[in-house]
């Protein structure tokens, strides 16, 4: 007796029967009689439905003992769906000044709105709407840094009105577009630089909390990078509160205490924040792969987006991106130096929590 199919499985089975390339990247199907799994568009002969199981990702199929098909190479990230997602990204970037609906975007890249939304999120870690919003903000920041007027930068970036840009920048930058253009004029940032076992550590904070924890070999370079980001901000040596935050981070580095209760002035996309929150739950002395983080977030195909979120982290140690490694055990990247990452991990393994 066959199991009753869910609505989702019905649509997946229909995609398999039709060899629907737009479903590639959304799921894989596995055949119990051959113990092989394929992408929906695989050119092989269609199996009997009673032998078919569906999985959200190749990793899930392999965890159940299935092998990848050698004809359609379902583990290959360069799928038809992947190419369409890149085309969708390009289209969004070219139309930032317009409201691009899922229906319109789907027509452009020849995917249904449902599959486009799902595939885009799985492969990039964000939705088309959020992607366009992030690119719009980055473009506005670039224009403002070039000295373009706030009004011109706002409309050049595709915002429909100054008020939309104001609300977005307040949420993502912690300041208005005008303040950002003036290099942070009116923003007060306190900082301190101390020597640690991981090298020089710069701690910076605003009235909202810690906004930067950076590592390096030279205090002047770290200070220079902070001032370059906010050339007109009121940047001064730390106060008592900042000193307490710095001591807490240094103690944490030494294996004493934690940083969970420190106030943070985080600026990033919704997906980046999700990644950073997940990193904070990795125990001292342990590591996770980019793929494992992506799976934990329910987006198993977003490992690359997880890596990008780690690279965007400005709060070293507090948000422990050094605990994220490649799936094969390799260290991967680290914005403050791969040898520093290696040393941090070895130190934590010797003195776990």
Secondary structure, DSSP 4 states (H G I P E B T S, - for coil): -PPPPPHHHHHHHHHHHTT-GGGBTTBEEEETTTTEEEETT--SPPPPGGGEEEESSHHHHHHTT-EE-TTT-TT-S--HHHHHHHHHHHHHHHTTTS---HHHHHHHHT--HHHHHHHHHHHHSS-HHHHHHHHHHHHHHHHHHTT--HHHHHHHTT-SSHHHHHHHHHHHHSS-HHHHHTTSTT-EEEEEEEEETTEEEEEEEETTEEEEEEEES-HHHHHHHHHHHTTTSEEEE--HHHHHHHHHHHHHHTTSS--TTS-B-----HHHHHHHHHHTTSPTT--EEHHHHHHHTT-TT-HHHHHHHHHT--BTTTS-GGGEE-TTS-----TT-HHHHHHHHHHHHHT--
